């Protein structure tokens, strides 16, 4: 099978394969980074939701009762 391939074709495919492997590693790293950012953003949102609920409850306590 290799006899059908030219040295140039083998070199090109090898180079492309290496490039693709590097790209996969980079995308995996980027995906991990984005996933960590998403988790942090969700955590911050939950904190803000709890904070707002607390502030709303405190305001309700300060409001005069009818």
Number of C-alpha atoms within 10 A of each C-alpha: 4 7 6 7 10 10 11 9 11 12 12 12 12 12 12 12 12 12 12 12 12 12 12 12 12 12 12 12 12 12 12 12 12 12 12 12 12 12 12 12 12 12 12 12 12 12 12 12 12 12 12 12 12 12 12 12 11 11 10 11 10 9 8 6 6 3
